[in-house]
């Protein structure tokens, strides 16, 4: 979906790998994370919170097909989409978040 919209996608299999990628690169401007990430030490909400704390400029989109987080669970300046989501709506949000950055 992200690549089809013209962006580079860097996939991480879990939150730990995502953090390692973020630590090794300085060109990541947005992350999309699922709350229920597999096999990592933290879930997608904790990943989002860590990203907001360590890399404040990075835009964050959180998704889930299983639960809807409360507003207080989401980091500031993030967006949430329940699965199944409208891909065009998510891409529009990606575009607007990247323009605002």
N, C-alpha and C positions, 0 to 999 in steps of 0.2 A: 504494500500500500504506500509506504513512504517512498520507496524507490520509484514506483509508478508516478509519483507526484514530482519527481525530479530531484529528490534529496538522497544523500548517501545514508544507508542504514548500516549500523554496526551492531551485530547481534551478540547478546550475552546470555549464557544458559542459566544464570542465576544472579542474585544480587552481589555475591562476592566477586564474580567475574566482572560484573558491571563496574564495581568500584575500582578494580584493578585497571580496567580500560580507562576510566575517568582519570585515574592517577597518572597514567602514561601518556595522555593526550591533552592538548590544550585547545582543540578545535571543535569540541562537542558543545553545541548550543542548546540542545533539547533532548530530553529522554522521554520515552514512553515505557511505562512499567505496568505490569499486571500485579494486582495485590497478591495473588496466589502464585508467586514465582516458585519453581521447583528447586528442591535440594540445596538451597542456600541457608546461610545462618540467620538471615532476616527476610521478611516478606517485602513486597513491593512498597507498602506504606512506610516501612522503616528505611528502605532504600531512598525513597523520595525525601524523607526527613533528613537523611544524611547528606543527600545531594544539596538540598536547600541550605544546610548549615555550612558545608565545606565549599560549595561552588554556587554562591547566591545568584549569579547571573543566568545559570542554566534554567531554561523553561522546563516545566514538568507536566506531563499528562499521565494520569493514573486511570487504569481500566480494570474492570472485573466482571465476570459473568456469574459470580456467586454472592457478592454482597456490595452494599452501597455504604461507603464510609460517611461518617458525619462530617460536617464542615470543619469541626475542630480537629479531626484526624488528618485532614489534608494540609500539606504545607502551604504557606502563603504563596500567592501568584501561581497556583496550579489549577488544573482542570480535571474533572472526572467524567468518564463515559462508561455507562453500563453496556455490557455485551448482550446481545449483538448491537453494535453501534453502526451508525450511518458513516461509512468511510469518508464521504465527501464532507461531512460535518467535522470530522476529526482533522482532516487535511486542512480545512478552512481555519480551524483553531491553530494548527501547527503554523500555518502561514502568518496568522495574526500575532502569535506569540513571538515568532522570529523577527517580524517587523518591529515589534515593540522593544526587542532586546537591543 
